[in-house]
Amino acid sequence: MLFLTSGNAFAQELQARVTINHNQVQGTDVSVFENLQETLEQFINDRQWTNLQFQKNERIVCNFNITVNKYDQSANIFTCTALIQANRPVYNSAYTTTLYNNNDRDFVFEFSQFDQLEFNEEMIDNSLTALIAYYAYLIIGLNLDSFSPMGGEDVLMRCMNLTNNAQSLNVPGWKSFDDDRNRFAIINDYLDGAMKPFRQLQYDYYRLGLDEMA
């Protein structure tokens, strides 16, 4: 199971697969999309997002299926939609169940080929790393909620803090009250006190239900 550690023997939390669908974009060297895919997978999977230690078989399997609707080559701006999915293993079995599944219609970012992605959650100045970090924290937090009551609170608060710091980014999806289904709304609503019974239900369903039946 998961536990806090102050040592140096960390294991990454996420095992992500990134796919880039660029069929709608014509006349562009496909290497930029291949490089984006490789860069994102490395950024997500090699980074230690929290101070939790995950065993190799506990890493959260997730998928980022990104569809490029428009690519402004002169400004290096990608206008995309992204289907983000995460699975949770059922304890002591070969089964997995869906933990998170959402289609982000405002997945807009800047990326130049061979960019090196760097991230500081207290200084959000890059839309791509902000997007990835948001979903990393959200997925990890939801996973922890499924193993203990409100277990993901600290990580989900980091997601909320990131969202607040991303308000200055000049891209859609971050602004409070702009859209009741955008990234701000999702994390803000989930952390609302009124959601505690639902979060408890998540634990009951996964840990006390599926895990116990396996």
DOMI-503176 format. One record per residue (C-alpha): residue number from 1; residue in one letter; chain; z, x, y. Coordinates in Angstrom, 2 decimals. Last residue first. Layout:
BEGIN
<node i="NUM" aa="A" ch="A" pz="Z" px="X" py="Y"/>
...
This chain:
BEGIN
<node i="214" aa="A" ch="A" pz="-5.06" px="-11.52" py="-9.49"/>
<node i="213" aa="M" ch="A" pz="-3.13" px="-14.67" py="-8.59"/>
<node i="212" aa="E" ch="A" pz="-0.53" px="-12.83" py="-6.55"/>
<node i="211" aa="D" ch="A" pz="-3.14" px="-11.05" py="-4.44"/>
<node i="210" aa="L" ch="A" pz="-5.11" px="-14.25" py="-3.77"/>
<node i="209" aa="G" ch="A" pz="-2.16" px="-16.38" py="-2.68"/>
<node i="208" aa="L" ch="A" pz="0.90" px="-14.56" py="-1.39"/>
<node i="207" aa="R" ch="A" pz="-1.05" px="-11.68" py="0.14"/>
<node i="206" aa="Y" ch="A" pz="-4.33" px="-13.33" py="1.14"/>
<node i="205" aa="Y" ch="A" pz="-3.52" px="-16.97" py="1.82"/>
<node i="204" aa="D" ch="A" pz="0.10" px="-16.57" py="2.91"/>
<node i="203" aa="Y" ch="A" pz="-0.77" px="-13.64" py="5.17"/>
<node i="202" aa="Q" ch="A" pz="-3.61" px="-15.58" py="6.80"/>
<node i="201" aa="L" ch="A" pz="-1.34" px="-18.62" py="7.08"/>
<node i="200" aa="Q" ch="A" pz="1.13" px="-16.53" py="9.06"/>
<node i="199" aa="R" ch="A" pz="-1.70" px="-15.71" py="11.45"/>
<node i="198" aa="F" ch="A" pz="-2.52" px="-19.40" py="11.75"/>
<node i="197" aa="P" ch="A" pz="1.13" px="-20.26" py="12.45"/>
<node i="196" aa="K" ch="A" pz="1.24" px="-17.47" py="15.06"/>
<node i="195" aa="M" ch="A" pz="-1.86" px="-18.72" py="16.89"/>
<node i="194" aa="A" ch="A" pz="0.09" px="-20.70" py="19.51"/>
<node i="193" aa="G" ch="A" pz="1.68" px="-17.46" py="20.61"/>
<node i="192" aa="D" ch="A" pz="-1.68" px="-16.24" py="21.87"/>
<node i="191" aa="L" ch="A" pz="-2.75" px="-12.96" py="20.28"/>
<node i="190" aa="Y" ch="A" pz="-5.77" px="-14.55" py="18.58"/>
<node i="189" aa="D" ch="A" pz="-6.81" px="-16.31" py="21.77"/>
<node i="188" aa="N" ch="A" pz="-6.87" px="-13.10" py="23.80"/>
<node i="187" aa="I" ch="A" pz="-8.68" px="-11.22" py="21.02"/>
<node i="186" aa="I" ch="A" pz="-11.49" px="-13.76" py="20.69"/>
<node i="185" aa="A" ch="A" pz="-11.69" px="-14.73" py="24.37"/>
<node i="184" aa="F" ch="A" pz="-12.15" px="-11.15" py="25.54"/>
<node i="183" aa="R" ch="A" pz="-14.85" px="-10.52" py="22.96"/>
<node i="182" aa="N" ch="A" pz="-16.85" px="-13.61" py="23.92"/>
<node i="181" aa="R" ch="A" pz="-16.39" px="-17.10" py="22.51"/>
<node i="180" aa="D" ch="A" pz="-14.92" px="-18.97" py="25.49"/>
<node i="179" aa="D" ch="A" pz="-17.41" px="-17.33" py="27.82"/>
<node i="178" aa="D" ch="A" pz="-16.97" px="-15.94" py="31.31"/>
<node i="177" aa="F" ch="A" pz="-13.21" px="-16.66" py="31.24"/>
<node i="176" aa="S" ch="A" pz="-12.24" px="-12.99" py="30.99"/>
<node i="175" aa="K" ch="A" pz="-15.15" px="-10.59" py="31.22"/>
<node i="174" aa="W" ch="A" pz="-15.96" px="-8.38" py="28.24"/>
<node i="173" aa="G" ch="A" pz="-19.06" px="-9.93" py="26.71"/>
<node i="172" aa="P" ch="A" pz="-21.74" px="-8.91" py="29.18"/>
<node i="171" aa="V" ch="A" pz="-22.34" px="-5.38" py="30.49"/>
<node i="170" aa="N" ch="A" pz="-21.33" px="-3.71" py="33.77"/>
<node i="169" aa="L" ch="A" pz="-18.18" px="-2.17" py="32.37"/>
<node i="168" aa="S" ch="A" pz="-15.24" px="-2.76" py="34.72"/>
<node i="167" aa="Q" ch="A" pz="-13.54" px="-5.25" py="32.40"/>
<node i="166" aa="A" ch="A" pz="-13.45" px="-2.61" py="29.65"/>
<node i="165" aa="N" ch="A" pz="-9.83" px="-1.65" py="30.40"/>
<node i="164" aa="N" ch="A" pz="-8.71" px="-5.21" py="29.66"/>
<node i="163" aa="T" ch="A" pz="-10.62" px="-5.18" py="26.39"/>
<node i="162" aa="L" ch="A" pz="-9.10" px="-1.83" py="25.42"/>
<node i="161" aa="N" ch="A" pz="-5.63" px="-3.22" py="26.07"/>
<node i="160" aa="M" ch="A" pz="-6.41" px="-6.27" py="23.93"/>
<node i="159" aa="C" ch="A" pz="-7.62" px="-4.07" py="21.06"/>
<node i="158" aa="R" ch="A" pz="-4.49" px="-1.93" py="21.42"/>
<node i="157" aa="M" ch="A" pz="-2.50" px="-5.16" py="21.22"/>
<node i="156" aa="L" ch="A" pz="-4.34" px="-5.92" py="17.98"/>
<node i="155" aa="V" ch="A" pz="-3.20" px="-2.57" py="16.61"/>
<node i="154" aa="D" ch="A" pz="0.44" px="-3.28" py="17.45"/>
<node i="153" aa="E" ch="A" pz="0.34" px="-6.86" py="16.14"/>
<node i="152" aa="G" ch="A" pz="-1.39" px="-6.09" py="12.84"/>
<node i="151" aa="G" ch="A" pz="1.59" px="-6.79" py="10.62"/>
<node i="150" aa="M" ch="A" pz="2.10" px="-10.27" py="12.07"/>
<node i="149" aa="P" ch="A" pz="3.37" px="-11.30" py="8.61"/>
<node i="148" aa="S" ch="A" pz="2.47" px="-8.50" py="6.15"/>
<node i="147" aa="F" ch="A" pz="-0.65" px="-7.63" py="4.14"/>
<node i="146" aa="S" ch="A" pz="-3.12" px="-10.08" py="5.73"/>
<node i="145" aa="D" ch="A" pz="-1.96" px="-9.23" py="9.24"/>
<node i="144" aa="L" ch="A" pz="-2.74" px="-5.58" py="8.46"/>
<node i="143" aa="N" ch="A" pz="-6.36" px="-6.47" py="7.69"/>
<node i="142" aa="L" ch="A" pz="-6.64" px="-8.50" py="10.88"/>
<node i="141" aa="G" ch="A" pz="-5.37" px="-5.52" py="12.87"/>
<node i="140" aa="I" ch="A" pz="-7.77" px="-3.10" py="11.16"/>
<node i="139" aa="I" ch="A" pz="-10.70" px="-5.43" py="11.85"/>
<node i="138" aa="L" ch="A" pz="-9.76" px="-5.97" py="15.49"/>
<node i="137" aa="Y" ch="A" pz="-9.06" px="-2.29" py="16.12"/>
<node i="136" aa="A" ch="A" pz="-12.42" px="-1.23" py="14.67"/>
<node i="135" aa="Y" ch="A" pz="-14.19" px="-4.13" py="16.37"/>
<node i="134" aa="Y" ch="A" pz="-12.99" px="-3.10" py="19.81"/>
<node i="133" aa="A" ch="A" pz="-13.54" px="0.59" py="19.05"/>
<node i="132" aa="I" ch="A" pz="-17.20" px="-0.05" py="18.23"/>
<node i="131" aa="L" ch="A" pz="-17.83" px="-2.04" py="21.39"/>
<node i="130" aa="A" ch="A" pz="-15.95" px="0.43" py="23.61"/>
<node i="129" aa="T" ch="A" pz="-17.85" px="3.34" py="22.06"/>
<node i="128" aa="L" ch="A" pz="-21.12" px="1.65" py="22.98"/>
<node i="127" aa="S" ch="A" pz="-20.10" px="0.52" py="26.47"/>
<node i="126" aa="N" ch="A" pz="-18.98" px="3.92" py="27.66"/>
<node i="125" aa="D" ch="A" pz="-16.53" px="4.28" py="30.55"/>
<node i="124" aa="I" ch="A" pz="-13.28" px="3.07" py="29.03"/>
<node i="123" aa="M" ch="A" pz="-10.51" px="5.43" py="30.10"/>
<node i="122" aa="E" ch="A" pz="-7.26" px="4.52" py="28.33"/>
<node i="121" aa="E" ch="A" pz="-9.00" px="4.00" py="24.98"/>
<node i="120" aa="N" ch="A" pz="-10.54" px="7.46" py="25.08"/>
<node i="119" aa="F" ch="A" pz="-13.71" px="7.74" py="23.01"/>
<node i="118" aa="E" ch="A" pz="-16.41" px="10.35" py="22.53"/>
<node i="117" aa="L" ch="A" pz="-19.87" px="9.79" py="21.07"/>
<node i="116" aa="Q" ch="A" pz="-22.22" px="12.76" py="21.03"/>
<node i="115" aa="D" ch="A" pz="-25.62" px="11.62" py="22.27"/>
<node i="114" aa="F" ch="A" pz="-28.48" px="12.90" py="20.10"/>
<node i="113" aa="Q" ch="A" pz="-30.87" px="10.18" py="21.29"/>
<node i="112" aa="S" ch="A" pz="-29.60" px="8.49" py="24.42"/>
<node i="111" aa="F" ch="A" pz="-27.46" px="5.37" py="24.14"/>
<node i="110" aa="E" ch="A" pz="-26.57" px="2.65" py="26.61"/>
<node i="109" aa="F" ch="A" pz="-25.03" px="-0.59" py="25.42"/>
<node i="108" aa="V" ch="A" pz="-25.44" px="-4.34" py="24.97"/>
<node i="107" aa="F" ch="A" pz="-24.01" px="-6.32" py="22.06"/>
<node i="106" aa="D" ch="A" pz="-23.83" px="-9.69" py="23.79"/>
<node i="105" aa="R" ch="A" pz="-24.69" px="-12.04" py="20.92"/>
<node i="104" aa="D" ch="A" pz="-21.79" px="-10.90" py="18.73"/>
<node i="103" aa="N" ch="A" pz="-22.10" px="-12.68" py="15.37"/>
<node i="102" aa="N" ch="A" pz="-18.80" px="-12.88" py="13.51"/>
<node i="101" aa="N" ch="A" pz="-17.49" px="-12.46" py="9.98"/>
<node i="100" aa="Y" ch="A" pz="-13.98" px="-11.20" py="9.25"/>
<node i="99" aa="L" ch="A" pz="-11.77" px="-10.95" py="6.15"/>
<node i="98" aa="T" ch="A" pz="-14.29" px="-11.93" py="3.48"/>
<node i="97" aa="T" ch="A" pz="-12.95" px="-11.51" py="-0.04"/>
<node i="96" aa="T" ch="A" pz="-13.14" px="-8.65" py="-2.51"/>
<node i="95" aa="Y" ch="A" pz="-12.75" px="-8.67" py="-6.27"/>
<node i="94" aa="A" ch="A" pz="-12.26" px="-5.72" py="-8.62"/>
<node i="93" aa="S" ch="A" pz="-8.58" px="-6.53" py="-9.09"/>
<node i="92" aa="N" ch="A" pz="-5.12" px="-5.09" py="-8.48"/>
<node i="91" aa="Y" ch="A" pz="-4.88" px="-6.51" py="-4.95"/>
<node i="90" aa="V" ch="A" pz="-7.86" px="-8.52" py="-3.74"/>
<node i="89" aa="P" ch="A" pz="-9.93" px="-6.17" py="-1.61"/>
<node i="88" aa="R" ch="A" pz="-10.57" px="-7.22" py="1.98"/>
<node i="87" aa="N" ch="A" pz="-14.04" px="-7.43" py="3.46"/>
<node i="86" aa="A" ch="A" pz="-15.30" px="-6.97" py="6.99"/>
<node i="85" aa="Q" ch="A" pz="-18.41" px="-8.34" py="8.69"/>
<node i="84" aa="I" ch="A" pz="-19.94" px="-7.73" py="12.10"/>
<node i="83" aa="L" ch="A" pz="-23.29" px="-9.33" py="12.89"/>
<node i="82" aa="A" ch="A" pz="-24.66" px="-7.70" py="16.00"/>
<node i="81" aa="T" ch="A" pz="-27.03" px="-8.92" py="18.70"/>
<node i="80" aa="C" ch="A" pz="-28.81" px="-6.38" py="20.80"/>
<node i="79" aa="T" ch="A" pz="-29.91" px="-5.24" py="24.23"/>
<node i="78" aa="F" ch="A" pz="-30.22" px="-1.45" py="24.07"/>
<node i="77" aa="I" ch="A" pz="-30.39" px="0.47" py="27.35"/>
<node i="76" aa="N" ch="A" pz="-31.74" px="4.04" py="27.38"/>
<node i="75" aa="A" ch="A" pz="-32.79" px="3.61" py="31.04"/>
<node i="74" aa="S" ch="A" pz="-36.44" px="4.63" py="30.62"/>
<node i="73" aa="Q" ch="A" pz="-36.53" px="3.49" py="27.00"/>
<node i="72" aa="D" ch="A" pz="-35.44" px="-0.05" py="27.77"/>
<node i="71" aa="Y" ch="A" pz="-34.96" px="-1.44" py="24.27"/>
<node i="70" aa="K" ch="A" pz="-34.95" px="-5.18" py="23.64"/>
<node i="69" aa="N" ch="A" pz="-33.89" px="-7.43" py="20.77"/>
<node i="68" aa="V" ch="A" pz="-32.31" px="-4.68" py="18.69"/>
<node i="67" aa="T" ch="A" pz="-30.58" px="-6.27" py="15.71"/>
<node i="66" aa="I" ch="A" pz="-27.34" px="-4.62" py="14.65"/>
<node i="65" aa="N" ch="A" pz="-25.77" px="-5.25" py="11.25"/>
<node i="64" aa="F" ch="A" pz="-22.34" px="-3.60" py="11.43"/>
<node i="63" aa="N" ch="A" pz="-20.80" px="-3.85" py="7.98"/>
<node i="62" aa="C" ch="A" pz="-17.22" px="-3.36" py="6.84"/>
<node i="61" aa="V" ch="A" pz="-15.30" px="-2.01" py="3.86"/>
<node i="60" aa="I" ch="A" pz="-11.68" px="-1.44" py="4.83"/>
<node i="59" aa="R" ch="A" pz="-10.32" px="1.75" py="3.29"/>
<node i="58" aa="E" ch="A" pz="-7.67" px="0.94" py="0.70"/>
<node i="57" aa="N" ch="A" pz="-9.38" px="2.78" py="-2.18"/>
<node i="56" aa="K" ch="A" pz="-9.18" px="6.06" py="-0.26"/>
<node i="55" aa="Q" ch="A" pz="-5.50" px="5.58" py="0.48"/>
<node i="54" aa="F" ch="A" pz="-4.84" px="4.57" py="4.06"/>
<node i="53" aa="Q" ch="A" pz="-2.41" px="6.38" py="6.31"/>
<node i="52" aa="L" ch="A" pz="-1.50" px="4.63" py="9.52"/>
<node i="51" aa="N" ch="A" pz="-1.44" px="6.53" py="12.81"/>
<node i="50" aa="T" ch="A" pz="-4.42" px="4.55" py="14.07"/>
<node i="49" aa="W" ch="A" pz="-8.19" px="4.94" py="14.58"/>
<node i="48" aa="Q" ch="A" pz="-8.75" px="8.15" py="12.59"/>
<node i="47" aa="R" ch="A" pz="-12.44" px="8.77" py="13.22"/>
<node i="46" aa="D" ch="A" pz="-14.84" px="9.91" py="10.52"/>
<node i="45" aa="N" ch="A" pz="-16.03" px="6.46" py="9.44"/>
<node i="44" aa="I" ch="A" pz="-16.76" px="4.85" py="12.79"/>
<node i="43" aa="F" ch="A" pz="-18.27" px="7.84" py="14.59"/>
<node i="42" aa="Q" ch="A" pz="-20.25" px="8.99" py="11.54"/>
<node i="41" aa="E" ch="A" pz="-21.67" px="5.55" py="10.94"/>
<node i="40" aa="L" ch="A" pz="-22.52" px="5.20" py="14.62"/>
<node i="39" aa="T" ch="A" pz="-24.31" px="8.55" py="14.87"/>
<node i="38" aa="E" ch="A" pz="-26.35" px="7.91" py="11.72"/>
<node i="37" aa="Q" ch="A" pz="-27.52" px="4.50" py="12.92"/>
<node i="36" aa="L" ch="A" pz="-28.29" px="5.73" py="16.43"/>
<node i="35" aa="N" ch="A" pz="-30.26" px="8.67" py="15.03"/>
<node i="34" aa="E" ch="A" pz="-32.34" px="6.35" py="12.90"/>
<node i="33" aa="F" ch="A" pz="-32.94" px="4.12" py="15.90"/>
<node i="32" aa="V" ch="A" pz="-34.07" px="7.03" py="18.07"/>
<node i="31" aa="S" ch="A" pz="-36.19" px="8.34" py="15.17"/>
<node i="30" aa="V" ch="A" pz="-38.20" px="5.11" py="15.19"/>
<node i="29" aa="D" ch="A" pz="-40.32" px="6.39" py="18.09"/>
<node i="28" aa="T" ch="A" pz="-40.97" px="3.28" py="20.14"/>
<node i="27" aa="G" ch="A" pz="-44.22" px="1.31" py="20.31"/>
<node i="26" aa="Q" ch="A" pz="-42.79" px="-2.00" py="19.19"/>
<node i="25" aa="V" ch="A" pz="-39.28" px="-3.43" py="19.38"/>
<node i="24" aa="Q" ch="A" pz="-38.73" px="-6.70" py="17.52"/>
<node i="23" aa="N" ch="A" pz="-38.60" px="-4.92" py="14.16"/>
<node i="22" aa="H" ch="A" pz="-35.69" px="-2.77" py="15.33"/>
<node i="21" aa="N" ch="A" pz="-33.08" px="-3.77" py="12.73"/>
<node i="20" aa="I" ch="A" pz="-30.33" px="-1.15" py="12.78"/>
<node i="19" aa="T" ch="A" pz="-27.95" px="-1.07" py="9.81"/>
<node i="18" aa="V" ch="A" pz="-24.46" px="0.40" py="9.89"/>
<node i="17" aa="R" ch="A" pz="-22.24" px="0.69" py="6.83"/>
<node i="16" aa="A" ch="A" pz="-18.56" px="1.15" py="7.47"/>
<node i="15" aa="Q" ch="A" pz="-15.71" px="2.52" py="5.41"/>
<node i="14" aa="L" ch="A" pz="-12.81" px="2.14" py="7.78"/>
<node i="13" aa="E" ch="A" pz="-9.19" px="3.32" py="7.81"/>
<node i="12" aa="Q" ch="A" pz="-9.65" px="7.08" py="7.77"/>
<node i="11" aa="A" ch="A" pz="-7.13" px="9.09" py="5.78"/>
<node i="10" aa="F" ch="A" pz="-4.48" px="11.18" py="7.46"/>
<node i="9" aa="A" ch="A" pz="-2.67" px="14.15" py="5.97"/>
<node i="8" aa="N" ch="A" pz="-1.25" px="15.46" py="9.28"/>
<node i="7" aa="G" ch="A" pz="2.19" px="13.96" py="9.00"/>
<node i="6" aa="S" ch="A" pz="3.80" px="11.26" py="11.12"/>
<node i="5" aa="T" ch="A" pz="3.14" px="8.52" py="8.60"/>
<node i="4" aa="L" ch="A" pz="3.23" px="4.77" py="8.62"/>
<node i="3" aa="F" ch="A" pz="2.55" px="2.99" py="5.36"/>
<node i="2" aa="L" ch="A" pz="-0.19" px="1.02" py="3.65"/>
<node i="1" aa="M" ch="A" pz="0.00" px="0.00" py="0.00"/>
